[in-house]
Amino acid sequence: MTEERRPYLSSFEDRHGRTRWRYRRLGKTISIPGQPGEPDFEESYQAAIEGRAPRKAEIVKHPGAMVPKSFKDAWKRVLRTPEWLRHDDATKAKNTRLAEDFLKMTVVDEVTEVWGDMLVSDFRRRHAKDVIARLSATPHKAKHMLVAIRKMIMVALDEEWIDTDPTYKLSYRPEYKGWRAWTEEERAQFEMRWPIGTAPRTCYGLALWLGNRRSDVSRLTWPMFNFDRRQVVIRTKKGDKELVLPITPMLLEILAPLDRTTDFVLMNAYGNPYSEKSLTGMMAHWTKMAGMAAGCTLHGLRKSLGKLLAEGGASTRQLMETLGHDDIEHAELYSREASQAILAKDGMSKVTRLVQGKKRRG
């Protein structure tokens, strides 16, 4: 056996015939693990020379490391699904934030383990209810986080990691009214402050008389408008739907004085189109300049059109097609604020015609 030429280091064979190493100095013997050249051996020998305890190698977890079949693994797979790739950027961003919050959420308050490292197969219905309960202060976040969790569970079902959905028929629907519609008085106040031809009035008119979301208002271009047919064709950003909407006299009045040589309909003072995010802040600024209280939002104008449609007797299907909704729930959300008096009067008028018609026939 060849001895290492190092001070105070010697070797010996144990009863199993394996070579062991030790450090002997000043009557003290320190066992040195491993063999020369190995990290543990070299650190222990150096520590013995320096008279300190050996330093253990720090284990650094790779940021992308994940437990197979865990929620973190499931989320990575969600990002590759066709359903996910079809979402618009805003939807992806919202769901990503919610999913990351869930993946970092501790399983229970008293431990450090997070849901991202837990196996999807270990997730139970009681766990889903606990996640919702912990977000009770922000009910809408709880509702949308449940949607994000279900995306991971669907992947786990597709991959056959689990056989059943633990969140099946688990609903969480907080009371929701959405952004309120503008009142007639508020609309009149805004119109008085901002005359036709100004950017605020143009934005207001487009949102009100087309019922578009801010993302579609900011993207409206003149080629979309066919003034001979009195219609505008819009490819919505959310849902990627084609809407063919009429150009009403109210909208035509808004558009009449505008310069149609530009690409975009709504332009700022620098001759550039507004971004969809900037429109939210600008509407808040414009309403404040008009002396209006907070709460009159761009999306509220969309709801105003929904309310006007409902008060005018439009069916739920007509509301859906005008506003570009895919489900009845959203269409009914806009019609909920329709005037009870107008709807009741219309309904009773039908009853009156029915009763009087029967009398005449009798």
C-alpha positions as CSV (number, residue, x, y, z in Angstrom):
1,M,0.0,0.0,0.0
2,T,1.4,3.4,-1.0
3,E,1.2,6.1,1.7
4,E,0.1,9.6,0.8
5,R,3.0,12.0,1.4
6,R,1.0,14.4,3.5
7,P,1.8,15.6,7.0
8,Y,0.2,13.7,9.8
9,L,-1.8,11.4,7.4
10,S,-1.6,7.6,7.6
11,S,-3.7,4.7,6.4
12,F,-4.7,1.3,7.7
13,E,-6.9,-1.6,6.7
14,D,-10.0,-2.2,8.7
15,R,-11.4,-5.7,9.4
16,H,-13.1,-5.8,6.1
17,G,-9.9,-5.2,4.2
18,R,-10.8,-1.6,3.2
19,T,-8.2,1.2,3.3
20,R,-9.0,3.8,5.9
21,W,-7.3,7.1,6.5
22,R,-6.6,9.1,9.7
23,Y,-5.0,12.3,10.7
24,R,-2.8,12.1,13.9
25,R,-1.3,15.1,15.6
26,L,-0.6,16.2,19.2
27,G,-2.2,13.0,20.5
28,K,-5.4,13.5,18.6
29,T,-6.7,11.2,15.9
30,I,-9.3,12.3,13.3
31,S,-10.9,9.9,10.9
32,I,-10.7,11.1,7.3
33,P,-13.6,9.7,5.1
34,G,-13.2,8.5,1.6
35,Q,-10.1,8.3,-0.5
36,P,-7.5,10.9,-1.6
37,G,-8.7,13.1,-4.4
38,E,-12.4,12.8,-3.4
39,P,-14.1,16.0,-2.3
40,D,-15.1,14.7,1.2
41,F,-11.5,13.5,1.8
42,E,-9.8,16.7,0.7
43,E,-12.2,18.9,2.8
44,S,-11.9,16.8,5.9
45,Y,-8.1,16.7,5.7
46,Q,-7.8,20.4,5.2
47,A,-10.2,21.0,8.1
48,A,-8.1,18.8,10.3
49,I,-5.0,20.8,9.4
50,E,-6.8,24.1,10.1
51,G,-8.4,22.8,13.3
52,R,-12.0,23.4,12.3
53,A,-15.0,21.3,11.4
54,P,-15.4,20.2,7.8
55,R,-17.7,22.3,5.7
56,K,-20.5,20.4,4.0
57,A,-21.1,21.1,0.4
58,E,-24.1,23.3,-0.1
59,I,-26.9,21.7,-2.1
60,V,-28.4,24.2,-4.5
61,K,-31.8,23.3,-6.0
62,H,-31.9,23.9,-9.7
63,P,-34.7,26.5,-10.5
64,G,-36.2,24.2,-13.1
65,A,-36.0,21.1,-11.0
66,M,-39.3,19.3,-10.4
67,V,-40.7,16.2,-8.9
68,P,-42.1,13.9,-11.7
69,K,-46.0,13.9,-11.7
70,S,-46.1,16.9,-9.4
71,F,-48.1,20.0,-9.8
72,K,-45.0,21.8,-11.1
73,D,-44.6,19.1,-13.7
74,A,-48.2,19.3,-14.6
75,W,-48.0,23.1,-15.1
76,K,-45.0,22.7,-17.5
77,R,-47.1,20.4,-19.5
78,V,-50.1,22.8,-19.5
79,L,-47.9,25.3,-21.3
80,R,-47.5,22.9,-24.2
81,T,-51.2,22.1,-24.7
82,P,-53.1,23.3,-27.8
83,E,-55.7,24.8,-25.5
84,W,-53.1,27.0,-23.8
85,L,-51.4,28.1,-27.0
86,R,-54.8,29.3,-28.3
87,H,-55.2,31.8,-25.4
88,D,-54.4,35.4,-25.9
89,D,-51.5,37.0,-24.1
90,A,-53.6,38.6,-21.4
91,T,-55.3,35.3,-20.5
92,K,-51.9,33.6,-20.4
93,A,-50.4,36.2,-18.1
94,K,-53.3,36.1,-15.7
95,N,-53.4,32.3,-15.5
96,T,-49.6,32.1,-15.1
97,R,-49.7,34.5,-12.2
98,L,-52.4,32.4,-10.5
99,A,-50.6,29.1,-11.2
100,E,-47.3,30.4,-9.8
101,D,-49.1,31.7,-6.7
102,F,-50.6,28.2,-6.2
103,L,-47.3,26.4,-6.9
104,K,-45.6,28.5,-4.2
105,M,-48.4,28.2,-1.7
106,T,-47.5,26.1,1.4
107,V,-49.6,22.9,1.8
108,V,-50.5,24.1,5.3
109,D,-49.5,27.2,7.2
110,E,-47.2,25.4,9.6
111,V,-44.9,23.7,7.0
112,T,-42.5,24.7,4.3
113,E,-43.6,22.2,1.7
114,V,-45.3,23.9,-1.3
115,W,-48.0,22.5,-3.6
116,G,-45.7,22.8,-6.6
117,D,-43.6,19.9,-5.2
118,M,-46.6,17.7,-4.3
119,L,-47.9,14.9,-6.4
120,V,-51.1,15.6,-8.2
121,S,-52.4,12.2,-7.1
122,D,-52.1,13.3,-3.5
123,F,-54.4,16.3,-4.0
124,R,-57.8,15.8,-2.4
125,R,-61.1,17.7,-2.5
126,R,-60.5,19.0,1.0
127,H,-57.2,20.5,-0.2
128,A,-59.0,22.4,-3.0
129,K,-61.5,23.7,-0.4
130,D,-58.7,24.8,1.8
131,V,-57.0,26.7,-1.0
132,I,-60.3,28.5,-1.6
133,A,-60.8,29.2,2.1
134,R,-57.3,30.7,2.4
135,L,-58.2,33.2,-0.3
136,S,-61.5,34.2,1.2
137,A,-60.4,37.8,1.4
138,T,-59.9,37.9,-2.4
139,P,-62.9,35.8,-3.6
140,H,-62.4,36.5,-7.3
141,K,-58.7,35.4,-7.1
142,A,-60.0,32.2,-5.4
143,K,-62.4,31.6,-8.2
144,H,-59.8,32.1,-10.9
145,M,-57.1,30.1,-9.1
146,L,-59.5,27.1,-9.0
147,V,-59.6,27.4,-12.8
148,A,-55.8,27.4,-13.0
149,I,-55.6,24.4,-10.7
150,R,-58.1,22.6,-12.9
151,K,-55.8,23.1,-16.0
152,M,-53.1,21.1,-14.1
153,I,-55.6,18.4,-13.1
154,M,-56.8,18.0,-16.7
155,V,-53.2,17.4,-17.8
156,A,-52.8,14.8,-15.0
157,L,-56.0,13.1,-16.2
158,D,-54.7,13.1,-19.8
159,E,-51.3,11.7,-18.7
160,E,-53.2,9.0,-16.6
161,W,-51.5,10.1,-13.4
162,I,-54.9,10.2,-11.8
163,D,-58.3,8.6,-12.6
164,T,-60.7,11.2,-11.2
165,D,-60.9,14.9,-10.8
166,P,-60.9,15.9,-7.1
167,T,-62.5,19.3,-8.0
168,Y,-65.4,17.7,-10.0
169,K,-68.5,19.9,-9.5
170,L,-66.7,22.0,-6.9
171,S,-67.9,25.5,-7.6
172,Y,-66.9,28.8,-6.2
173,R,-68.9,31.7,-7.6
174,P,-68.5,34.9,-5.6
175,E,-71.1,37.5,-5.9
176,Y,-70.1,39.5,-9.0
177,K,-71.7,42.6,-10.6
178,G,-68.8,43.6,-12.7
179,W,-68.1,47.2,-13.7
180,R,-71.2,49.3,-13.5
181,A,-72.9,50.9,-16.4
182,W,-72.8,54.6,-16.7
183,T,-75.9,56.5,-15.8
184,E,-77.6,58.8,-18.3
185,E,-76.6,61.8,-16.2
186,E,-72.9,60.7,-16.3
187,R,-73.0,60.2,-20.0
188,A,-74.5,63.7,-20.5
189,Q,-71.8,65.2,-18.2
190,F,-69.0,63.5,-20.2
191,E,-70.5,64.6,-23.5
192,M,-70.8,68.2,-22.3
193,R,-67.1,68.3,-21.4
194,W,-65.7,66.5,-24.4
195,P,-67.2,67.6,-27.8
196,I,-67.4,65.4,-30.9
197,G,-64.0,65.3,-32.6
198,T,-61.9,65.1,-29.5
199,A,-60.0,61.9,-28.6
200,P,-62.0,61.4,-25.3
201,R,-65.3,61.6,-27.1
202,T,-64.1,59.3,-29.9
203,C,-63.0,56.7,-27.4
204,Y,-66.3,57.1,-25.5
205,G,-68.4,56.7,-28.6
206,L,-66.5,53.7,-30.0
207,A,-66.8,51.9,-26.6
208,L,-70.5,52.8,-26.1
209,W,-71.9,52.3,-29.6
210,L,-69.8,49.3,-30.6
211,G,-69.7,47.7,-27.1
212,N,-66.0,46.8,-27.7
213,R,-63.5,45.9,-25.1
214,R,-60.5,48.2,-24.7
215,S,-58.3,45.8,-26.6
216,D,-60.6,46.1,-29.7
217,V,-61.2,49.8,-29.3
218,S,-57.5,50.5,-29.5
219,R,-57.1,48.3,-32.6
220,L,-59.9,49.8,-34.7
221,T,-58.7,50.9,-38.2
222,W,-60.6,52.7,-40.9
223,P,-60.5,49.7,-43.4
224,M,-62.7,47.8,-40.9
225,F,-65.6,50.3,-41.6
226,N,-67.8,50.0,-44.6
227,F,-69.8,53.2,-44.7
228,D,-71.8,52.2,-47.8
229,R,-73.1,49.1,-46.1
230,R,-73.2,50.9,-42.7
231,Q,-71.3,48.2,-41.0
232,V,-68.0,47.5,-39.3
233,V,-66.2,44.1,-39.3
234,I,-64.1,43.5,-36.2
235,R,-61.8,40.5,-35.4
236,T,-61.8,40.5,-31.6
237,K,-58.6,40.1,-29.8
238,K,-60.2,38.0,-27.0
239,G,-61.8,34.9,-28.4
240,D,-60.6,35.7,-31.9
241,K,-64.2,36.1,-33.1
242,E,-65.4,38.1,-36.2
243,L,-68.2,40.5,-35.3
244,V,-70.2,42.3,-38.0
245,L,-71.8,45.3,-36.3
246,P,-74.0,48.0,-37.7
247,I,-72.9,51.6,-37.8
248,T,-75.7,53.4,-35.9
249,P,-76.5,57.0,-36.4
250,M,-75.1,57.7,-33.0
251,L,-71.8,56.2,-34.0
252,L,-71.8,57.9,-37.4
253,E,-72.1,61.2,-35.7
254,I,-69.0,60.5,-33.6
255,L,-67.0,59.4,-36.7
256,A,-68.2,62.1,-39.1
257,P,-65.6,64.8,-38.4
258,L,-62.6,62.5,-37.9
259,D,-59.6,62.3,-40.3
260,R,-59.9,59.1,-42.2
261,T,-56.4,59.2,-43.8
262,T,-54.8,57.7,-40.7
263,D,-54.6,54.0,-40.1
264,F,-56.2,53.9,-36.7
265,V,-59.5,55.5,-35.8
266,L,-58.5,56.5,-32.2
267,M,-55.3,58.6,-32.2
268,N,-53.5,60.5,-29.5
269,A,-52.1,64.1,-29.6
270,Y,-48.8,62.7,-31.1
271,G,-50.6,61.0,-34.0
272,N,-50.1,57.5,-32.6
273,P,-52.7,54.9,-31.6
274,Y,-53.4,54.4,-27.9
275,S,-52.3,51.1,-26.4
276,E,-55.1,49.1,-24.8
277,K,-53.5,49.5,-21.3
278,S,-53.2,53.2,-21.7
279,L,-56.9,53.6,-22.4
280,T,-57.9,52.5,-18.9
281,G,-55.8,55.3,-17.4
282,M,-56.8,57.8,-20.0
283,M,-60.5,57.2,-19.4
284,A,-60.0,57.7,-15.7
285,H,-58.2,61.0,-16.5
286,W,-60.9,62.2,-18.9
287,T,-63.7,61.5,-16.5
288,K,-61.8,63.3,-13.7
289,M,-61.4,66.3,-16.1
290,A,-65.1,66.2,-16.6
291,G,-65.7,66.5,-12.8
292,M,-67.0,63.0,-12.6
293,A,-66.6,60.6,-9.6
294,A,-64.5,57.5,-9.9
295,G,-66.2,54.4,-11.2
296,C,-67.0,55.5,-14.8
297,T,-64.8,53.1,-16.7
298,L,-64.2,52.2,-20.3
299,H,-65.7,48.7,-19.7
300,G,-68.7,50.4,-18.0
301,L,-69.6,51.8,-21.4
302,R,-69.7,48.3,-22.8
303,K,-72.0,47.4,-20.0
304,S,-74.1,50.6,-20.8
305,L,-74.7,49.2,-24.3
306,G,-75.7,45.9,-22.8
307,K,-78.2,47.6,-20.5
308,L,-79.6,49.7,-23.4
309,L,-80.0,46.6,-25.5
310,A,-81.9,44.8,-22.7
311,E,-84.1,47.8,-22.1
312,G,-84.8,48.0,-25.8
313,G,-86.1,44.4,-25.7
314,A,-83.1,42.6,-27.2
315,S,-83.0,38.9,-26.6
316,T,-80.1,37.2,-24.7
317,R,-78.9,35.8,-28.0
318,Q,-78.9,39.3,-29.5
319,L,-76.9,40.5,-26.5
320,M,-74.4,37.7,-27.0
321,E,-73.9,38.3,-30.7
322,T,-73.6,42.1,-30.3
323,L,-71.1,42.0,-27.4
324,G,-69.2,38.9,-28.6
325,H,-69.9,36.6,-25.7
326,D,-69.8,32.8,-26.0
327,D,-72.0,32.0,-23.0
328,I,-75.4,33.1,-21.7
329,E,-74.0,33.9,-18.2
330,H,-72.0,36.9,-19.5
331,A,-74.8,38.2,-21.6
332,E,-77.2,38.1,-18.7
333,L,-74.6,39.9,-16.6
334,Y,-75.0,43.0,-18.8
335,S,-78.7,42.8,-18.9
336,R,-79.1,42.6,-15.1
337,E,-79.1,46.3,-14.8
338,A,-81.8,46.9,-17.3
339,S,-84.6,49.1,-15.9
340,Q,-87.1,47.0,-14.0
341,A,-89.8,49.5,-14.8
342,I,-89.2,49.4,-18.5
343,L,-89.1,45.6,-18.6
344,A,-92.2,45.3,-16.4
345,K,-94.1,47.8,-18.5
346,D,-93.2,45.9,-21.7
347,G,-94.2,42.6,-20.1
348,M,-97.5,43.9,-18.9
349,S,-98.2,45.5,-22.2
350,K,-98.0,42.0,-23.8
351,V,-100.3,40.6,-21.1
352,T,-102.8,43.5,-21.8
353,R,-102.8,42.8,-25.6
354,L,-103.3,39.1,-24.9
355,V,-106.3,39.6,-22.6
356,Q,-107.9,42.3,-24.7
357,G,-107.5,40.2,-27.8
358,K,-109.3,37.3,-26.2
359,K,-112.2,39.6,-25.2
360,R,-112.5,40.9,-28.8
361,R,-112.5,37.4,-30.1
362,G,-115.1,36.3,-27.5
